[in-house]
Amino acid sequence: MTDRASPIGPTTIVEPPAEDNSEWQSLLAQASGAQAPEALPLTPPSPLQALYGPLCEARRAGPFVVGHLAQSLDGRIATLCGMSRWLSGAEDLLHTHRMRAMVQAVVVGVTTVLLDDPQLTVRRCTGPNPVRVVIDPDRRLDGSQRLFRDGLAQTLLLCGADRAQEGERLANAQVVPVVRGERGLSPHEICRVLASRGLSSLLIEGGGVTVSHFLAAGALHRLQITIAPVILGSGRPAIVLPTITDLSNSLRPRTRRMIMGDDVMIECDFDV
């Protein structure tokens, strides 16, 4: 990861076509490596190509870890009690499901599962369900959550090696021991463990603490933050990093901007 200042790139207005659009199917095939990238015409690429084409290329190039959060104008992802549905609009929800379809695994922290009981499947577009990965270092989950029982996708529960044994299961999920570092489960160790299982393209979907840990560790290639035109005034923050005293120590990635209905998504590219 490189801290590199760069101006915000051109704005793309995303107007999602029908979910079975052949262009989307082609992009999915390109992302998985099943189809070679199509040569772009001289005319400007379509909104779908402009948004997902670079992501397909990045995924094909090697390990690819992207974080995604939706936040309010004042940087909150949920109320203090954890309510976050639905902060962003339909276009961002569709984008989230498309991102799930593009990667091999979607990763969330234990608090997201406790608060939202998410499915983490692909439902708003066509595409395969990713492997669902839950980070639960201290075994707080009891297996009653629906992603452990619905059987819709393979599910992994990552726990501290002192709290789990290889071969354990929690309902339909496979328990995976991860060696603890000085600050808990290291994002880099999590990526290594998942890569050893053939999962090298990851969507870190939530919550803010989990995405912040991956960002602070330098484990994200890209970070997508969708900003909804809402002011909460209180609530759970999006990104929280170690305190700095000088702006020269801030992260200044290359960025691009997408308009999604009433929302604006800023994508940060750290892999430059």
C-alpha positions as CSV (number, residue, x, y, z in Angstrom):
1,M,0.0,0.0,0.0
2,T,1.3,3.4,-0.9
3,D,0.2,6.8,0.4
4,R,0.0,8.7,-2.8
5,A,-1.8,12.0,-3.4
6,S,-3.9,12.1,-6.5
7,P,-6.9,14.2,-7.7
8,I,-10.4,12.6,-7.7
9,G,-10.9,10.9,-11.0
10,P,-13.8,11.4,-13.4
11,T,-17.4,10.9,-12.3
12,T,-19.3,7.9,-13.6
13,I,-23.1,7.9,-13.3
14,V,-24.2,4.4,-12.6
15,E,-27.6,3.5,-14.1
16,P,-27.9,-0.3,-13.6
17,P,-29.3,-2.3,-16.5
18,A,-31.4,-5.4,-16.1
19,E,-29.8,-7.9,-13.8
20,D,-29.4,-10.5,-16.6
21,N,-27.7,-8.1,-18.9
22,S,-25.2,-9.8,-21.2
23,E,-22.6,-7.1,-20.5
24,W,-22.8,-8.0,-16.7
25,Q,-22.4,-11.7,-17.5
26,S,-19.4,-10.9,-19.6
27,L,-17.8,-8.9,-16.8
28,L,-18.4,-11.7,-14.3
29,A,-16.7,-14.2,-16.7
30,Q,-13.8,-11.8,-17.1
31,A,-13.4,-11.3,-13.3
32,S,-13.2,-15.1,-12.8
33,G,-10.7,-15.5,-15.7
34,A,-13.2,-17.7,-17.6
35,Q,-13.2,-15.1,-20.4
36,A,-10.6,-12.9,-21.8
37,P,-11.2,-9.1,-21.4
38,E,-13.0,-7.6,-24.4
39,A,-11.3,-4.9,-26.3
40,L,-12.9,-1.6,-25.5
41,P,-14.2,0.5,-28.5
42,L,-12.8,4.0,-29.1
43,T,-16.1,5.4,-27.8
44,P,-16.3,5.9,-24.0
45,P,-17.0,2.7,-22.1
46,S,-20.5,2.0,-20.7
47,P,-21.1,2.9,-17.1
48,L,-21.0,-0.8,-16.2
49,Q,-17.6,-1.2,-17.9
50,A,-16.3,2.0,-16.4
51,L,-17.1,0.8,-12.9
52,Y,-16.4,-2.9,-13.0
53,G,-13.8,-3.2,-15.8
54,P,-10.9,-2.0,-13.6
55,L,-12.1,-4.2,-10.7
56,C,-12.1,-7.3,-13.0
57,E,-8.6,-6.5,-14.2
58,A,-7.4,-6.0,-10.6
59,R,-8.9,-9.4,-9.5
60,R,-7.3,-11.2,-12.4
61,A,-3.9,-9.7,-11.7
62,G,-3.6,-11.5,-8.3
63,P,-4.8,-11.3,-4.7
64,F,-7.6,-8.7,-4.5
65,V,-9.0,-7.4,-1.2
66,V,-11.6,-4.6,-1.4
67,G,-13.5,-3.0,1.5
68,H,-17.0,-1.5,1.1
69,L,-19.0,0.7,3.5
70,A,-22.0,2.9,3.3
71,Q,-22.0,6.0,5.5
72,S,-23.9,9.2,6.2
73,L,-22.6,12.6,5.3
74,D,-21.3,12.9,8.8
75,G,-19.4,9.6,8.6
76,R,-21.8,7.2,10.5
77,I,-22.6,3.7,9.3
78,A,-25.4,3.0,11.8
79,T,-27.2,4.4,14.8
80,L,-25.7,3.8,18.2
81,C,-27.9,0.7,18.6
82,G,-26.6,-0.6,15.3
83,M,-29.5,0.0,13.0
84,S,-28.2,0.5,9.4
85,R,-31.0,-0.7,7.1
86,W,-31.1,1.0,4.7
87,L,-28.6,3.8,4.8
88,S,-27.7,3.8,1.1
89,G,-30.1,3.5,-1.8
90,A,-31.1,0.7,-4.2
91,E,-28.2,1.4,-6.6
92,D,-25.6,0.9,-3.8
93,L,-27.4,-2.3,-2.6
94,L,-27.3,-3.6,-6.2
95,H,-23.6,-2.7,-6.4
96,T,-22.9,-4.5,-3.1
97,H,-24.5,-7.7,-4.5
98,R,-22.5,-7.4,-7.7
99,M,-19.3,-7.0,-5.7
100,R,-20.3,-10.2,-3.8
101,A,-20.7,-12.0,-7.1
102,M,-17.3,-10.8,-8.4
103,V,-15.2,-12.2,-5.5
104,Q,-14.6,-15.6,-4.0
105,A,-15.4,-14.7,-0.4
106,V,-17.2,-12.0,1.5
107,V,-15.9,-11.2,5.0
108,V,-17.7,-9.6,8.0
109,G,-17.0,-9.2,11.7
110,V,-18.9,-10.8,14.5
111,T,-20.7,-7.6,15.5
112,T,-22.2,-7.3,12.0
113,V,-23.6,-10.8,12.3
114,L,-25.0,-10.1,15.8
115,L,-26.7,-6.9,14.8
116,D,-27.8,-7.5,11.2
117,D,-28.1,-11.3,10.9
118,P,-27.1,-10.9,7.2
119,Q,-27.4,-13.6,4.5
120,L,-24.3,-12.3,2.5
121,T,-25.7,-13.9,-0.7
122,V,-26.2,-12.6,-4.2
123,R,-29.9,-11.8,-4.6
124,R,-30.2,-8.5,-6.4
125,C,-28.3,-9.6,-9.5
126,T,-27.2,-12.8,-11.3
127,G,-24.0,-14.4,-10.2
128,P,-22.6,-17.0,-7.8
129,N,-22.8,-16.8,-4.1
130,P,-19.3,-16.2,-2.5
131,V,-18.0,-18.2,0.4
132,R,-19.2,-16.4,3.6
133,V,-16.5,-15.7,6.2
134,V,-17.2,-14.5,9.7
135,I,-14.5,-13.2,12.0
136,D,-15.3,-14.3,15.5
137,P,-12.1,-14.5,17.6
138,D,-13.7,-15.3,20.9
139,R,-16.6,-17.5,19.8
140,R,-19.4,-15.1,20.6
141,L,-21.8,-16.6,18.0
142,D,-24.0,-19.6,18.9
143,G,-24.9,-20.9,15.5
144,S,-28.5,-19.6,15.5
145,Q,-27.9,-16.9,12.9
146,R,-29.3,-17.7,9.5
147,L,-26.1,-17.8,7.5
148,F,-25.0,-20.8,9.6
149,R,-28.2,-22.6,8.9
150,D,-29.6,-21.6,5.5
151,G,-27.3,-23.8,3.4
152,L,-27.1,-21.2,0.6
153,A,-23.3,-20.9,0.5
154,Q,-20.2,-22.4,2.1
155,T,-19.6,-20.6,5.4
156,L,-16.4,-20.3,7.4
157,L,-16.1,-19.1,11.0
158,L,-12.6,-17.8,11.8
159,C,-11.8,-18.0,15.5
160,G,-8.7,-17.6,17.7
161,A,-6.7,-20.8,17.6
162,D,-7.0,-21.0,21.4
163,R,-10.8,-21.2,21.0
164,A,-11.1,-23.6,18.1
165,Q,-9.9,-26.9,16.7
166,E,-9.5,-27.9,13.1
167,G,-12.5,-29.9,11.9
168,E,-15.0,-28.3,14.3
169,R,-18.4,-27.1,12.9
170,L,-21.0,-24.6,14.1
171,A,-24.2,-25.7,12.5
172,N,-23.4,-25.7,8.8
173,A,-20.3,-23.6,9.1
174,Q,-16.7,-24.9,9.2
175,V,-14.7,-23.5,12.2
176,V,-11.2,-22.4,11.1
177,P,-8.6,-21.7,13.8
178,V,-6.4,-18.6,13.2
179,V,-3.3,-17.9,15.2
180,R,-3.7,-14.7,17.2
181,G,-1.2,-11.8,16.8
182,E,-0.4,-9.1,19.3
183,R,-3.7,-7.3,18.5
184,G,-5.9,-10.2,17.9
185,L,-6.5,-11.9,14.5
186,S,-4.3,-10.1,12.0
187,P,-5.8,-9.1,8.7
188,H,-2.8,-10.4,6.9
189,E,-3.0,-13.8,8.7
190,I,-6.7,-13.9,7.8
191,C,-5.9,-13.3,4.1
192,R,-3.1,-16.0,4.3
193,V,-5.5,-18.6,5.8
194,L,-8.2,-17.8,3.2
195,A,-5.7,-17.9,0.4
196,S,-4.5,-21.3,1.5
197,R,-8.1,-22.4,0.8
198,G,-8.1,-20.9,-2.7
199,L,-9.9,-17.7,-1.6
200,S,-7.7,-14.8,-2.8
201,S,-10.4,-12.3,-3.9
202,L,-12.2,-10.9,-0.9
203,L,-14.9,-8.3,-0.2
204,I,-14.6,-6.9,3.4
205,E,-18.2,-5.8,3.8
206,G,-18.4,-4.8,7.4
207,G,-18.6,-3.5,9.8
208,G,-16.6,-0.3,10.3
209,V,-14.3,-1.9,12.9
210,T,-13.4,-4.8,10.6
211,V,-12.8,-2.6,7.5
212,S,-10.7,-0.2,9.7
213,H,-8.5,-3.1,10.9
214,F,-7.8,-4.2,7.3
215,L,-7.1,-0.6,6.2
216,A,-4.8,0.1,9.2
217,A,-2.9,-3.1,8.5
218,G,-2.4,-2.2,4.8
219,A,-4.3,-5.2,3.8
220,L,-6.8,-3.5,1.4
221,H,-6.1,-3.0,-2.3
222,R,-9.2,-0.8,-2.6
223,L,-11.8,0.8,-0.3
224,Q,-15.2,1.8,-1.5
225,I,-17.2,4.3,0.6
226,T,-20.7,5.1,-0.5
227,I,-21.9,8.4,1.0
228,A,-25.7,8.8,1.4
229,P,-27.3,12.3,1.7
230,V,-28.3,11.7,5.3
231,I,-27.1,13.3,8.5
232,L,-27.4,11.1,11.7
233,G,-25.6,13.4,14.2
234,S,-24.7,10.4,16.3
235,G,-24.0,6.7,15.8
236,R,-21.3,4.2,14.9
237,P,-18.3,5.7,12.9
238,A,-17.2,4.4,9.5
239,I,-13.4,4.4,9.5
240,V,-11.4,4.7,12.7
241,L,-7.6,4.6,12.4
242,P,-4.7,5.3,14.9
243,T,-4.4,8.9,15.8
244,I,-2.1,11.2,13.8
245,T,-0.9,14.7,14.6
246,D,0.3,15.7,11.1
247,L,-1.7,15.7,7.9
248,S,1.4,14.4,6.1
249,N,0.7,11.1,7.8
250,S,-2.8,10.8,6.3
251,L,-3.7,8.3,3.6
252,R,-4.1,9.9,0.2
253,P,-4.9,7.2,-2.3
254,R,-5.8,7.6,-5.9
255,T,-9.6,7.9,-6.2
256,R,-12.5,7.8,-8.6
257,R,-16.1,8.8,-8.0
258,M,-19.3,7.1,-9.0
259,I,-22.9,8.6,-8.8
260,M,-25.3,5.9,-7.6
261,G,-28.8,7.4,-7.6
262,D,-28.8,9.9,-4.7
263,D,-25.6,8.4,-3.3
264,V,-21.9,9.1,-4.2
265,M,-19.4,6.3,-4.0
266,I,-15.7,7.2,-3.6
267,E,-13.3,4.3,-4.5
268,C,-9.8,4.5,-3.0
269,D,-7.0,2.7,-4.8
270,F,-4.1,1.8,-2.5
271,D,-2.5,-0.6,-5.0
272,V,-0.5,2.0,-6.8
